[in-house]
Amino acid sequence: MWKLLRPDASAILKDDAARRSLNRYFAVMEDSKPAKFLIARKLAAYYIEQDPTEELWRKHARLLEEFVELERAFDEGERNLRQIPDPKVSFLDLKIEIATRILASCHLCVHRCKINRLAGTVGYCRCGSQMSVSSIFEHMGEEPELVPSGTIFTMGCTMKCKHCQNWTISQWKETGRTYDVQELAREVEQLRFNGCRNINLVGGEPTPWLRQWMSVFKLVNANVPTVWNSNTYYSPETAKLLAGFVDVYLLDFKYGPGRCAERISEAPGYWNVCTHNHLEARRSGEIIVRILVLPNHLECCTKPIINWIAESLGVQTRVNIMFQYRPEWRASEIPELRRRLQSAEIDCAIDLAREAGLVNFIT
């Protein structure tokens, strides 16, 4: 049925530009290479509960180097995942331990609330210790290479975009359903069994639930690529933990280097955070960049974003320039966001991408 709904999702399998930029993703999707979380589970780690967190980070850095070499060996056919026994404690376990310690003084996102979420306290994102899920379904509306996408929408967000289209999820206007990791692991495997190409971790925002997500994938045995569908406003510590766990970074790039992010989304320092996290994503996985074009934000946001991508990530980067903006939630508080895009703004964004030399963008 999905092939009838999205014929472009079938055609993308033969698209050379998409396959070059997402080569490993396609291989995992087609089950010829193992997902990163499966590799992380095969890499032995050694630590004790008394180790200070700084020592755990040092061990994490060394193991990430070993992970890169092990991944290369799997990809080139030198090693076989099934022939390596599961260690008592793995690289993924180490990541979970570090993430657990972070939750005791939470700094998964840039707001760095430093509250103890393990004790049930909530900060800016209003996420506690038990994962709350809005919906789980086979998404047909994502980029063609992702469709059908096994999408899990979690509650809460690390930003407050006044025009948020998922505001009932991000701002907890829905109640959500609490899941334990065993239940979600079964949901992940069922989505893969149903033919989903990936597991799409989204919201809201997945960042507040990173510890829980890694715990879920400790229990998943299906080979399926993980997609980190994020607003990109996460801390350097989160970026480190994502390396060796996430296969595809599906990252928003919302605002330029001015103060638009702070004015519209309560996200000070967004440009520096976002550029850093895109570069880290490029180093540790494959990337799709989403740019939501906003009315009257071509010069201050869209143009510098597109130029930065071309210069810093490369013109072959997979980019989705999105024109579906519509006023939602509190958009009326921002004068220029009270309307939809004009056709001239859509044409201008496409021209900017072509002028910057991007050769792998979709709209």
Secondary structure, DSSP 8 states (H G I E B T S, - for coil): -HHHH-HHHHHGGG-HHHHHHTHHHHHHHTTSS--HHHHHTTSB----TTS-HHHHHHHHHHHHHHHHHHHHHHHTTSS-GGGS---SSBHHHHHHHHHHHHHTT--SBTT-----GGGT---TT---SS-EEEEEEEESSS-TTT-SEEEEEES--S---TT-TTHHHHTT-S--EE--HHHHHHHHHHHHHTT-SEEEEESS-SGGGHHHHHHHHTS--S---EEEEE-S-B-HHHHHHHTTT-SEEEEE----SSSHHHHHHS-TTHHHHHHHHHHHHHHHSEEEEEEE--TT-IIIIIHHHHHHIIIII-TTSEEEEE------TTGGGSGGGGS---HHHHHHHHHHHHHHT--SEE-
